[in-house]
Amino acid sequence: MKTVSLFLWTLAALFGCKSKDMDDVPYVQPATNTAPVPMPTGNGTAVTYLALGDSYTIGETVTAPESFPYQLTAELNKLNYKAAAPVIIARTGWTTDELINAISVQNLAQKFDIVTLLIGVNNQYRGYNINTYRTEFVQLLNTAISYANGNKKHVFVVSIPDWGVTPYASGRDRNKIAAEIDQYNAINKQETEKAGISYTNITPGSRLAAQDRTLIAADGLHPSGKMYAQWVQQLIVEVAKSLK
């Protein structure tokens, strides 16, 4: 009987009596290292840069130093690289086929340490065939690799921002624009990753302009220098790693 009583008392202690459970014990956040990871520095290494694209690459409305290629160059110089001014093949309104033609006309013989590619918004805006976009984007991606002297690690694709959140899109179907931008980005992301190339997704950040008008340039359509700076903060991490 004593053995049985002891057994029952033990069960009561384990299950019958109230003890501290997960709700009673204060949660303690595990310690984490929040210090930023230092990026590789250049030790004075010379860097050349080719930027391919459209209005988002030339920085329509903002000054040249505010455009993302120039801001990226400035960040590289802060990391002790000797980055030359970017060579830019881009124009407002260009579609993939127009960029292809412009590159052909330029016929650059130079190879570059960094090549960025951002193209497609005007294909979407004009309602071009999205399958044609895939074909021409792949062609441009291969061209970018060629200009990077065949080094895929030195090519960087940037996603298309969502212009549907801008004042310029007022009165238009913003949801339709967003959905189409997502379709184009799904293609360029898929093809970029298939090729083993770095992909920087700036689209979610571009949509913050719906609540923050400081992210939009004075024309009510294109990104401001502030938004471009945010793109560069994403890009510089991958670019610096590729150059180390």
Secondary structure by P-SEA (a helix, b strand, c coil): caaaaaaaaaaaacccccccccccbbbbcccccccccccccccbbbbbbbbbbccccccccccccccaaaaaaaaaaaaccccccccccccccccaaaaaaaaaaacccccccbbbbbccaaaaaacccaaaaaaaaaaaaaaaaaaaccccccbbbbccccccccccccccaaaaaaaaaaaaaaaaaaaaaaabbbbbccccccccccccccccccccccccaaaaaaaaaaaaaaaaaaac
